[in-house]
Amino acid sequence: MEINDSSKRPKLAVIDYGMGNLRSVVRAWQQVGAEAYLAASPQAIGAADALIFPGQGAIVDAMALLERTGFDRVIRDWIAADRPFFGICLGLQALFEHSEEGDVAGLGVFKGEVRRFRVDPGLKIPHMGWNSVTFDPGTGLTDGIVSGQDQFYFVHSYYIAPVDPGLATFHTDYGGRFVSGIQHGNCYATQFHPEKSQAKGLQLYGNFLRSL
């Protein structure tokens, strides 16, 4: 998907809370037709059509930065108002109540915790590289993506364990089945990195834009 008329490009605020290189995320959204920009403060979100929460690094540091900047309140309020939201990797994990990584509280948007992989010693942690996702048909987010076949890029040592199984939209197997993506209203989040997942990742981002 690509939108050539700039007046019709959805405005996406990508949260810049001081962690990681976010330029690749911005570029990926721009490539599929969004007017994506970094927002280093809640005030910089402006009149965005959607809020993007990418994340990498340690959740302890991320939560401290979110609280320091005020983005923690913004994210909670944004999702509570059912405004379009997309979380990526740590941007998924931080939505839950608690993480075993650093024994830290998350945003508590959803009930559940983030757990460290406990897998066969033959499997490396972090789970890093390409893996497939499975999902039930019927959601526009997965248009053009084949369940159990198309591959996405992962890099993580922890996974989410939601209390509500109805949140789960994607599952992946790595020494056992885990939830690799969720949806609740207009809130979407994935454990994998669409911006690092080549054509299928861009397909997913384009599908999200079409929902705006």
Helices and strands as residue ranges (DSSP letters): G 6-8, E 11-15, H 23-31, E 35-39, G 42-45, E 50-55, H 59-69, H 71-80, E 85-89, H 90-93, E 96-99, G 101-103, E 104-105, E 110-116, E 127-132, G 140-142, E 151-156, E 158-162, G 165-167, E 168-173, E 177-184, E 187-190, G 194-196, H 198-210
